[in-house]
Amino acid sequence: EIKDKLDLDKNGTLVDAMKYRSMIGAMYLTSSRPDIVHATCLCARYQAKRTEKHLKEVKRIFRYLRGTVNTGLWYTMDSGFELTGFSDADYARCKDSFKSTSDGAQFLGEKLVSWSSKKQE
């Protein structure tokens, strides 16, 4: 989870756009990991005006990934066929637009099969 809520950081020092975007792109390739999808989406919002504060959070996600490299999703034949869904919203917690972020997770038996995180329009 992102410790400090990210915002535009209007007074922050800009960082290299190519470096920041390539790091975000690398995380999108690993966002099949439900444990980082929300944090990745939050960091991706600030690609146009990325600052040291944003880069610090991206690096924190990379450190987390390095420590959990053997973590993955395992689906076995005994998973069951009961479909269960959960959803949540953070109700206007974006400091810049005061919009909400909706999250969802769907399970087949006890196994996670789908998830989402999206800023509401």
N, CA and C atoms as an extended XYZ file, in Angstrom:
363
Properties=species:S:1:pos:R:3:atomname:S:1:resname:S:1:resid:I:1 pbc="F F F"
N         0.851       -1.174        0.000 N   GLU     1
C         0.000        0.000        0.000 CA  GLU     1
C         0.890        1.227        0.000 C   GLU     1
N         0.474        2.237       -0.710 N   ILE     2
C         1.237        3.473       -0.770 CA  ILE     2
C         1.083        4.187        0.570 C   ILE     2
N         2.192        4.461        1.244 N   LYS     3
C         2.152        5.029        2.592 CA  LYS     3
C         1.498        6.403        2.606 C   LYS     3
N         2.105        7.350        1.929 N   ASP     4
C         1.533        8.691        1.839 CA  ASP     4
C         0.701        8.739        0.581 C   ASP     4
N        -0.477        9.291        0.681 N   LYS     5
C        -1.310        9.381       -0.518 CA  LYS     5
C        -0.598       10.259       -1.540 C   LYS     5
N        -0.530        9.769       -2.754 N   LEU     6
C         0.129       10.542       -3.802 CA  LEU     6
C        -0.769       11.678       -4.255 C   LEU     6
N        -0.142       12.774       -4.627 N   ASP     7
C        -0.848       13.904       -5.207 CA  ASP     7
C         0.055       14.496       -6.285 C   ASP     7
N        -0.377       15.605       -6.874 N   LEU     8
C         0.397       16.208       -7.959 CA  LEU     8
C         1.778       16.672       -7.525 C   LEU     8
N         1.981       16.968       -6.257 N   ASP     9
C         3.277       17.415       -5.748 CA  ASP     9
C         3.782       18.587       -6.583 C   ASP     9
N         2.988       19.646       -6.639 N   LYS    10
C         3.251       20.803       -7.503 CA  LYS    10
C         4.611       21.446       -7.270 C   LYS    10
N         5.140       21.362       -6.068 N   ASN    11
C         6.427       21.989       -5.765 CA  ASN    11
C         7.592       21.010       -5.827 C   ASN    11
N         7.324       19.777       -6.205 N   GLY    12
C         8.368       18.759       -6.245 CA  GLY    12
C         9.288       18.918       -7.442 C   GLY    12
N        10.455       18.307       -7.352 N   THR    13
C        11.439       18.331       -8.427 CA  THR    13
C        11.087       17.258       -9.453 C   THR    13
N        10.986       17.673      -10.721 N   LEU    14
C        10.680       16.715      -11.787 CA  LEU    14
C        11.819       15.719      -11.954 C   LEU    14
N        11.461       14.495      -12.310 N   VAL    15
C        12.458       13.463      -12.595 CA  VAL    15
C        12.390       13.120      -14.077 C   VAL    15
N        13.375       12.390      -14.549 N   ASP    16
C        13.474       12.027      -15.956 CA  ASP    16
C        12.225       11.271      -16.426 C   ASP    16
N        11.561       11.803      -17.447 N   ALA    17
C        10.307       11.228      -17.942 CA  ALA    17
C        10.511        9.818      -18.483 C   ALA    17
N        11.571        9.607      -19.246 N   MET    18
C        11.819        8.295      -19.854 CA  MET    18
C        12.026        7.231      -18.776 C   MET    18
N        12.810        7.568      -17.765 N   LYS    19
C        13.078        6.612      -16.683 CA  LYS    19
C        11.789        6.266      -15.939 C   LYS    19
N        11.007        7.282      -15.575 N   TYR    20
C         9.779        7.053      -14.814 CA  TYR    20
C         8.792        6.219      -15.625 C   TYR    20
N         8.607        6.588      -16.885 N   ARG    21
C         7.650        5.860      -17.728 CA  ARG    21
C         8.085        4.424      -17.979 C   ARG    21
N         9.380        4.205      -18.131 N   SER    22
C         9.833        2.827      -18.355 CA  SER    22
C         9.646        1.985      -17.096 C   SER    22
N         9.806        2.596      -15.929 N   MET    23
C         9.584        1.868      -14.678 CA  MET    23
C         8.102        1.526      -14.516 C   MET    23
N         7.222        2.472      -14.842 N   ILE    24
C         5.778        2.219      -14.776 CA  ILE    24
C         5.414        1.123      -15.777 C   ILE    24
N         5.980        1.188      -16.969 N   GLY    25
C         5.714        0.174      -17.984 CA  GLY    25
C         6.139       -1.211      -17.534 C   GLY    25
N         7.267       -1.294      -16.857 N   ALA    26
C         7.727       -2.588      -16.346 CA  ALA    26
C         6.760       -3.129      -15.303 C   ALA    26
N         6.193       -2.247      -14.497 N   MET    27
C         5.231       -2.708      -13.489 CA  MET    27
C         3.928       -3.142      -14.135 C   MET    27
N         3.539       -2.505      -15.230 N   TYR    28
C         2.325       -2.948      -15.914 CA  TYR    28
C         2.486       -4.378      -16.415 C   TYR    28
N         3.687       -4.734      -16.812 N   LEU    29
C         3.926       -6.110      -17.251 CA  LEU    29
C         3.790       -7.091      -16.097 C   LEU    29
N         3.998       -6.636      -14.875 N   THR    30
C         3.852       -7.511      -13.710 CA  THR    30
C         2.552       -7.252      -12.969 C   THR    30
N         1.667       -6.433      -13.520 N   SER    31
C         0.433       -6.129      -12.792 CA  SER    31
C        -0.566       -7.272      -12.850 C   SER    31
N        -0.093       -8.424      -13.344 N   SER    32
C        -0.896       -9.627      -13.157 CA  SER    32
C        -0.800      -10.061      -11.700 C   SER    32
N        -0.047       -9.303      -10.929 N   ARG    33
C         0.060       -9.532       -9.492 CA  ARG    33
C        -0.954       -8.626       -8.799 C   ARG    33
N        -2.011       -9.184       -8.254 N   PRO    34
C        -3.046       -8.347       -7.641 CA  PRO    34
C        -2.556       -7.544       -6.447 C   PRO    34
N        -1.436       -7.933       -5.866 N   ASP    35
C        -0.916       -7.214       -4.714 CA  ASP    35
C        -0.268       -5.882       -5.076 C   ASP    35
N        -0.012       -5.623       -6.363 N   ILE    36
C         0.577       -4.337       -6.746 CA  ILE    36
C        -0.269       -3.544       -7.729 C   ILE    36
N        -1.377       -4.088       -8.198 N   VAL    37
C        -2.133       -3.423       -9.266 CA  VAL    37
C        -2.635       -2.045       -8.828 C   VAL    37
N        -3.114       -1.897       -7.617 N   HIS    38
C        -3.632       -0.603       -7.163 CA  HIS    38
C        -2.501        0.426       -7.066 C   HIS    38
N        -1.396        0.050       -6.457 N   ALA    39
C        -0.266        0.972       -6.317 CA  ALA    39
C         0.303        1.356       -7.679 C   ALA    39
N         0.351        0.402       -8.613 N   THR    40
C         0.841        0.688       -9.961 CA  THR    40
C        -0.052        1.708      -10.657 C   THR    40
N        -1.363        1.542      -10.547 N   CYS    41
C        -2.301        2.487      -11.165 CA  CYS    41
C        -2.149        3.883      -10.568 C   CYS    41
N        -1.960        3.963       -9.255 N   LEU    42
C        -1.775        5.270       -8.618 CA  LEU    42
C        -0.525        5.959       -9.148 C   LEU    42
N         0.568        5.243       -9.238 N   CYS    43
C         1.812        5.840       -9.730 CA  CYS    43
C         1.699        6.233      -11.202 C   CYS    43
N         0.964        5.462      -11.976 N   ALA    44
C         0.812        5.749      -13.404 CA  ALA    44
C         0.062        7.050      -13.654 C   ALA    44
N        -0.769        7.468      -12.735 N   ARG    45
C        -1.533        8.708      -12.911 CA  ARG    45
C        -0.645        9.939      -13.029 C   ARG    45
N         0.559        9.874      -12.515 N   TYR    46
C         1.405       11.064      -12.429 CA  TYR    46
C         2.556       11.043      -13.423 C   TYR    46
N         2.387       10.342      -14.537 N   GLN    47
C         3.453       10.283      -15.530 CA  GLN    47
C         3.707       11.633      -16.186 C   GLN    47
N         2.693       12.465      -16.315 N   ALA    48
C         2.868       13.767      -16.965 CA  ALA    48
C         3.684       14.726      -16.098 C   ALA    48
N         3.514       14.656      -14.786 N   LYS    49
C         4.268       15.529      -13.882 CA  LYS    49
C         4.807       14.683      -12.734 C   LYS    49
N         5.758       13.848      -13.067 N   ARG    50
C         6.336       12.931      -12.093 CA  ARG    50
C         7.464       13.632      -11.345 C   ARG    50
N         7.448       13.480      -10.024 N   THR    51
C         8.455       14.130       -9.186 CA  THR    51
C         9.214       13.079       -8.381 C   THR    51
N        10.169       13.557       -7.598 N   GLU    52
C        10.947       12.666       -6.728 CA  GLU    52
C        10.029       11.865       -5.811 C   GLU    52
N         8.966       12.495       -5.334 N   LYS    53
C         8.010       11.819       -4.448 CA  LYS    53
C         7.396       10.603       -5.145 C   LYS    53
N         7.012       10.778       -6.414 N   HIS    54
C         6.412        9.682       -7.173 CA  HIS    54
C         7.442        8.586       -7.461 C   HIS    54
N         8.643        9.004       -7.830 N   LEU    55
C         9.705        8.039       -8.117 CA  LEU    55
C        10.042        7.215       -6.873 C   LEU    55
N        10.013        7.848       -5.721 N   LYS    56
C        10.281        7.140       -4.461 CA  LYS    56
C         9.269        6.007       -4.260 C   LYS    56
N         8.000        6.260       -4.559 N   GLU    57
C         6.969        5.225       -4.412 CA  GLU    57
C         7.151        4.103       -5.431 C   GLU    57
N         7.529        4.467       -6.657 N   VAL    58
C         7.775        3.445       -7.683 CA  VAL    58
C         8.923        2.536       -7.244 C   VAL    58
N         9.980        3.133       -6.716 N   LYS    59
C        11.121        2.340       -6.247 CA  LYS    59
C        10.723        1.446       -5.080 C   LYS    59
N         9.830        1.926       -4.238 N   ARG    60
C         9.362        1.123       -3.114 CA  ARG    60
C         8.615       -0.120       -3.616 C   ARG    60
N         7.817        0.046       -4.677 N   ILE    61
C         7.109       -1.097       -5.269 CA  ILE    61
C         8.115       -2.097       -5.845 C   ILE    61
N         9.173       -1.593       -6.499 N   PHE    62
C        10.203       -2.480       -7.031 CA  PHE    62
C        10.899       -3.264       -5.915 C   PHE    62
N        11.175       -2.610       -4.784 N   ARG    63
C        11.784       -3.321       -3.651 CA  ARG    63
C        10.843       -4.415       -3.146 C   ARG    63
N         9.556       -4.103       -3.089 N   TYR    64
C         8.569       -5.098       -2.669 CA  TYR    64
C         8.571       -6.284       -3.631 C   TYR    64
N         8.600       -6.002       -4.931 N   LEU    65
C         8.608       -7.074       -5.932 CA  LEU    65
C         9.855       -7.947       -5.802 C   LEU    65
N        10.996       -7.317       -5.547 N   ARG    66
C        12.233       -8.078       -5.389 CA  ARG    66
C        12.125       -9.044       -4.207 C   ARG    66
N        11.453       -8.613       -3.146 N   GLY    67
C        11.314       -9.460       -1.964 CA  GLY    67
C        10.238      -10.522       -2.081 C   GLY    67
N         9.402      -10.422       -3.111 N   THR    68
C         8.301      -11.381       -3.266 CA  THR    68
C         8.341      -12.047       -4.638 C   THR    68
N         9.540      -12.213       -5.178 N   VAL    69
C         9.698      -12.724       -6.537 CA  VAL    69
C         9.117      -14.129       -6.704 C   VAL    69
N         9.060      -14.907       -5.654 N   ASN    70
C         8.520      -16.267       -5.762 CA  ASN    70
C         7.035      -16.345       -5.452 C   ASN    70
N         6.396      -15.211       -5.269 N   THR    71
C         4.962      -15.181       -5.004 CA  THR    71
C         4.217      -15.283       -6.327 C   THR    71
N         3.161      -16.060       -6.355 N   GLY    72
C         2.387      -16.193       -7.584 CA  GLY    72
C         1.011      -16.755       -7.299 C   GLY    72
N         0.227      -16.881       -8.335 N   LEU    73
C        -1.109      -17.453       -8.231 CA  LEU    73
C        -1.055      -18.898       -8.701 C   LEU    73
N        -1.619      -19.799       -7.919 N   TRP    74
C        -1.624      -21.218       -8.248 CA  TRP    74
C        -3.057      -21.698       -8.345 C   TRP    74
N        -3.389      -22.331       -9.452 N   TYR    75
C        -4.734      -22.849       -9.680 CA  TYR    75
C        -4.658      -24.370       -9.777 C   TYR    75
N        -5.349      -25.037       -8.887 N   THR    76
C        -5.354      -26.499       -8.898 CA  THR    76
C        -6.738      -26.997       -9.286 C   THR    76
N        -6.842      -28.271       -9.583 N   MET    77
C        -8.116      -28.837      -10.027 CA  MET    77
C        -9.171      -28.826       -8.926 C   MET    77
N        -8.768      -28.755       -7.688 N   ASP    78
C        -9.733      -28.782       -6.587 CA  ASP    78
C       -10.164      -27.386       -6.140 C   ASP    78
N       -10.064      -26.401       -7.034 N   SER    79
C       -10.389      -25.016       -6.684 CA  SER    79
C       -11.869      -24.784       -6.415 C   SER    79
N       -12.736      -25.603       -6.943 N   GLY    80
C       -14.170      -25.395       -6.775 CA  GLY    80
C       -14.728      -24.498       -7.867 C   GLY    80
N       -16.067      -24.423       -7.940 N   PHE    81
C       -16.706      -23.661       -9.007 CA  PHE    81
C       -17.625      -22.562       -8.493 C   PHE    81
N       -17.535      -22.228       -7.232 N   GLU    82
C       -18.353      -21.150       -6.688 CA  GLU    82
C       -17.693      -19.813       -7.020 C   GLU    82
N       -18.432      -18.943       -7.725 N   LEU    83
C       -17.914      -17.635       -8.105 CA  LEU    83
C       -18.341      -16.609       -7.068 C   LEU    83
N       -17.375      -15.880       -6.525 N   THR    84
C       -17.632      -14.861       -5.511 CA  THR    84
C       -16.948      -13.576       -5.936 C   THR    84
N       -17.629      -12.457       -5.776 N   GLY    85
C       -17.047      -11.171       -6.130 CA  GLY    85
C       -17.098      -10.187       -4.977 C   GLY    85
N       -16.105       -9.330       -4.918 N   PHE    86
C       -16.029       -8.280       -3.908 CA  PHE    86
C       -15.704       -6.969       -4.601 C   PHE    86
N       -16.234       -5.884       -4.078 N   SER    87
C       -15.894       -4.568       -4.621 CA  SER    87
C       -15.742       -3.579       -3.477 C   SER    87
N       -15.021       -2.504       -3.767 N   ASP    88
C       -14.763       -1.490       -2.753 CA  ASP    88
C       -14.485       -0.181       -3.478 C   ASP    88
N       -14.658        0.918       -2.792 N   ALA    89
C       -14.321        2.237       -3.328 CA  ALA    89
C       -13.755        3.068       -2.192 C   ALA    89
N       -12.896        4.012       -2.535 N   ASP    90
C       -12.284        4.814       -1.482 CA  ASP    90
C       -12.941        6.186       -1.303 C   ASP    90
N       -14.012        6.456       -2.008 N   TYR    91
C       -14.849        7.642       -1.817 CA  TYR    91
C       -14.082        8.964       -1.773 C   TYR    91
N       -13.734        9.453       -2.948 N   ALA    92
C       -13.166       10.791       -3.161 CA  ALA    92
C       -11.843       11.005       -2.443 C   ALA    92
N       -10.991        9.993       -2.393 N   ARG    93
C        -9.728       10.149       -1.677 CA  ARG    93
C        -8.596       10.677       -2.549 C   ARG    93
N        -8.818       10.844       -3.850 N   CYS    94
C        -7.781       11.436       -4.691 CA  CYS    94
C        -7.645       12.899       -4.299 C   CYS    94
N        -6.448       13.293       -3.879 N   LYS    95
C        -6.235       14.656       -3.396 CA  LYS    95
C        -6.344       15.702       -4.504 C   LYS    95
N        -6.158       15.283       -5.755 N   ASP    96
C        -6.149       16.239       -6.860 CA  ASP    96
C        -7.522       16.466       -7.470 C   ASP    96
N        -8.290       15.405       -7.678 N   SER    97
C        -9.582       15.526       -8.356 CA  SER    97
C       -10.764       15.212       -7.452 C   SER    97
N       -10.492       14.709       -6.268 N   PHE    98
C       -11.525       14.277       -5.315 CA  PHE    98
C       -12.429       13.197       -5.913 C   PHE    98
N       -11.881       12.419       -6.831 N   LYS    99
C       -12.619       11.293       -7.400 CA  LYS    99
C       -12.279       10.026       -6.624 C   LYS    99
N       -13.168        9.062       -6.738 N   SER   100
C       -12.993        7.789       -6.043 CA  SER   100
C       -12.274        6.787       -6.932 C   SER   100
N       -11.684        5.796       -6.313 N   THR   101
C       -11.107        4.662       -7.018 CA  THR   101
C       -11.908        3.429       -6.635 C   THR   101
N       -12.363        2.703       -7.648 N   SER   102
C       -13.112        1.465       -7.421 CA  SER   102
C       -12.177        0.279       -7.602 C   SER   102
N       -12.288       -0.682       -6.715 N   ASP   103
C       -11.491       -1.899       -6.787 CA  ASP   103
C       -12.426       -3.092       -6.753 C   ASP   103
N       -12.020       -4.170       -7.382 N   GLY   104
C       -12.827       -5.385       -7.352 CA  GLY   104
C       -11.959       -6.620       -7.416 C   GLY   104
N       -12.489       -7.712       -6.897 N   ALA   105
C       -11.796       -9.003       -6.942 CA  ALA   105
C       -12.838      -10.098       -7.096 C   ALA   105
N       -12.554      -11.052       -7.979 N   GLN   106
C       -13.458      -12.167       -8.220 CA  GLN   106
C       -12.703      -13.470       -7.974 C   GLN   106
N       -13.362      -14.379       -7.275 N   PHE   107
C       -12.774      -15.658       -6.906 CA  PHE   107
C       -13.593      -16.797       -7.490 C   PHE   107
N       -12.913      -17.814       -7.967 N   LEU   108
C       -13.536      -19.070       -8.366 CA  LEU   108
C       -13.099      -20.080       -7.312 C   LEU   108
N       -14.040      -20.484       -6.473 N   GLY   109
C       -13.662      -21.247       -5.292 CA  GLY   109
C       -12.887      -20.320       -4.375 C   GLY   109
N       -11.709      -20.732       -3.968 N   GLU   110
C       -10.856      -19.891       -3.126 CA  GLU   110
C        -9.735      -19.238       -3.922 C   GLU   110
N        -9.776      -19.348       -5.245 N   LYS   111
C        -8.690      -18.853       -6.093 CA  LYS   111
C        -9.084      -17.554       -6.784 C   LYS   111
N        -8.226      -16.559       -6.676 N   LEU   112
C        -8.436      -15.275       -7.326 CA  LEU   112
C        -8.281      -15.443       -8.833 C   LEU   112
N        -9.288      -15.011       -9.606 N   VAL   113
C        -9.213      -15.164      -11.061 CA  VAL   113
C        -9.283      -13.835      -11.802 C   VAL   113
N        -9.761      -12.781      -11.147 N   SER   114
C        -9.884      -11.489      -11.812 CA  SER   114
C        -9.852      -10.386      -10.766 C   SER   114
N        -9.290       -9.238      -11.138 N   TRP   115
C        -9.243       -8.107      -10.222 CA  TRP   115
C        -9.157       -6.837      -11.039 C   TRP   115
N        -9.487       -5.718      -10.419 N   SER   116
C        -9.459       -4.441      -11.127 CA  SER   116
C        -9.275       -3.302      -10.140 C   SER   116
N        -8.778       -2.198      -10.660 N   SER   117
C        -8.643       -0.966       -9.891 CA  SER   117
C        -8.753        0.165      -10.896 C   SER   117
N        -9.741        1.051      -10.715 N   LYS   118
C        -9.964        2.110      -11.698 CA  LYS   118
C       -10.462        3.375      -11.024 C   LYS   118
N        -9.885        4.495      -11.443 N   LYS   119
C       -10.348        5.794      -10.964 CA  LYS   119
C       -11.679        6.092      -11.640 C   LYS   119
N       -12.663        6.497      -10.863 N   GLN   120
C       -13.988        6.754      -11.417 CA  GLN   120
C       -13.987        8.028      -12.245 C   GLN   120
N       -14.855        8.046      -13.243 N   GLU   121
C       -14.970        9.195      -14.153 CA  GLU   121
C       -15.597       10.384      -13.476 C   GLU   121
